[in-house]
Amino acid sequence: MALASAATACSPSRLIRRRRLSPSPPPSSLLPLAARQGGRSSPRARSYHRFVLRWEGRPRALLGGLSDAGASESDEDDEDALQAGQPAAAAGPERWDVLGLGQAMVDFSGMVDDEFLERLGIDKGTRKLVNHEERGRVLRAMDGCSYKAAAGGSLSNSLVALARLGSSQSAGYPELKIAMAGSVGSDPLGSFYREKLRRANVHFLSKPVKDGTTGTVIVLTTPDAQRTMLAYQGTSSTLTYDSDLADLVSKSNVLIVEGYLFELPHTIEAIKQACEDAHRNGALIAVTASDVSCIKRCYNDFWDIVGNYADILFANANEARAFCELPSTDSPMSAIRYLSHSVPLVSVTDGVHGSYIGVKGEAIYIPPPPCVPVDTCGAGDAYTSGILYGILRGASDLKGIGLLASQVAAVVVGQQGTRLRVQDADRLAESFAHHLDSLEFCSDV
């Protein structure tokens, strides 16, 4: 079946805006195994609302008492950020283009070899939750290694990239207003996190938790560009839906929920309330899958939100299969086709094999651009920013949006670190401005 006409004739906003009062269920051959065998039913049908668009510094010192040997710095104002404390609140815009709800984590990113992982008994390529003692053991083992600290977290990586793309002066577009809500402590790491996001033009709007400790992620990258993550959630890792957050949601055009939030205690109700208010106010709702283990631990909660509220789902191939309870040997196409019956727009990355955009039971293949991988950490986050940027700028071709998103991801994969650099964002945004409205691609599906 050719999808070229569908991909070029309907913009993403029109696809999402279209109301489907009685959507037909997906074919039984596309259902997850559990559903075909009489297990959990597929997400209930719902109508769709309108789409309204309108330090790298010294982490050990911040943790308290640990040596800062080995930490690298990339710009002179990083140390100032550590001592500046919480900046004064600035008046926000009347509406936010994008509001992200996510885990606020400080990333410690370093290059290690396989022997380092083996010596500490860490499984390569995995993500693991660790306690305070385990985190300290790994950081002490990294003495002498070169590593960086950054205001990290999967969602914040996407929001920073989106803000840098959206504030480029070379593109000729109005600046995008990007904000994030989450949970940080009143500790130095929390102040560091807020200040770094502010300097990246992302407004962190949540107040610090008094006497709370900010979460961290140790990201270990081996020479083959594989990443291993050790996450310490901290004592402040929770999300409360209060009147301040409700007001922010009501003034946002796009709400994006990070899947890692599903792991935190008592957050599912806050996520539901945020999605309800976003839906009521005509906002687009996007969800990131985040991690396979996260999906498996929080499977029912994920489907409750994805099946009832999501207009866009971001996942990688393994995460998409996990949503559909499919084995790892299955092609991601099966999962994408199934998911796109329940979510209007499904974005799935598959590493060196490329990526896909799923719409109405079909999958548009996006070939990968040439790239020499240096660090794969943050690739999916960068891809997410490219998709959102294309939609927010009104691009009319789905495959074109996917190709542009893959270019953003390739830039991040080809560097050390998870953040899209300002100069790269300027170059990409300028390219987008020249080509977004004129790209014409024929889907090979």
VENHU-V847919 format. One record per helix or strand of 2 or more residues. SS is the DSSP state (H for helix, E for strand). FROM is the first residue (numbers start at 1). TO is the last residue. Records with the same first field share a line. If there is no record, write none. Layout:
# VENHU-V847919
SS = FROM-TO / FROM-TO
This chain:
# VENHU-V847919
H = 4-9 / 12-17 / 28-30 / 33-36 / 59-63 / 78-84 / 114-120 / 132-141 / 154-166 / 188-199 / 243-250 / 259-263 / 268-280 / 292-297 / 299-308 / 317-323 / 332-339 / 351-353 / 379-392 / 398-413 / 422-435
E = 96-101 / 105-111 / 127-129 / 147-152 / 178-181 / 202-204 / 215-221 / 227-232 / 252-258 / 284-288 / 312-316 / 345-349 / 355-359 / 362-366
